[in-house]
Amino acid sequence: MNRDDTVDTLLAFLAQDGCSDAEFDALALRLFAQQHAGNAAFRRFCQGRGATPRTVRNWRDIPAVPISAFKEATLSCAPADSCERVFMTSGTTRGDVKGRHYHPTIAVWDASFRRNFARRFMQGTPRLRMAVLFPSEQEMPHSSLAHYLALAVKEFGTADSAWFVGPQGMDADGLRGFLDEAERSGDACAVLGASYSFVHFMDALSAAGGRFRLPAGSRILDTGGYKSQSRELPPDDFYAALAAAFGVPREHCINMYGMTELSTQLYDDGNACVPSVKSGPHWIRSRLVDPLTGREVPAGERGILVHCDLANFNSVTTLLTEDVGVASGDGFLLLGRAEGAQARGCSLAVQEFLQASRA
């Protein structure tokens, strides 16, 4: 398939209501063959694993690239300078080194977002008035989260939706006015943003002695954790505080799990209980591995999450994260970041990638 054919095939696949294991494997293997041929750094990594289009039999056999590799190599089948969008990760302890995820066309990413967000967050509601607690896409053009939130407002927000975080920080007074108006109108609304932004607002609200009771049908979406931008709260305390501050039941406080290196987001069905089960649409599959061996862990044991995201058609479909999880139902429980032996295993996987890709 050429790139246009790949995009058309993917858009049709995303538009389906689901897929069989055989259909998922067939498309995963076609994308693997393309990425093996067109992505030099990935091909060298696969050669070190003895993985070729002839030996890889299903999606579980595709070598998982550590997410830190996006900081070390250009993982793109298309020439980087020809890509329509480039999303960058936030800075790291290594200074200003950032991972880059190249998108020759943003159409697949957008389609992945649109179908998934409509089902998991909007849940049949066509539009909601939205308050966004994150900088705009104009202020952060290389942020996948800024694009995600801009697309949420464009596709599912009303015309009077608004942003309340900008270069000067959070407009807490403006957000309070938004929430006051929502209470008076009786119309459901949505508040979306980074988890740490909610902490800042709840602290300001608590200091002022205020709280809200948003209309029935209102919901909250948080994502991204704290990233040292605010004090950290245990999950149960965080969602209890959200419910108290906004008057939104915890089952309508939804967490989105995503990352710059993926093109698809995963969601829970609210946080009445934590940790909550995260799951994704039919075009992404997850498994749990021991990072030292790469083998899947037995059912019920903790492992490092590996995601195979078919919307990642230009980079690599299969990523080794640094997140610990355990399988639960049709999804997984997210338990935190890798530590100890698991963190060392992730570091060794990065070293293996670097040695192979630079050989």
Summary of the structure (lengths in Angstrom):
residues: 359
radius of gyration: 20.5
end to end distance: 28.7
largest distance: 64.6
contacts: 1156
relative contact order: 0.14
helix: 39%
strand: 22%
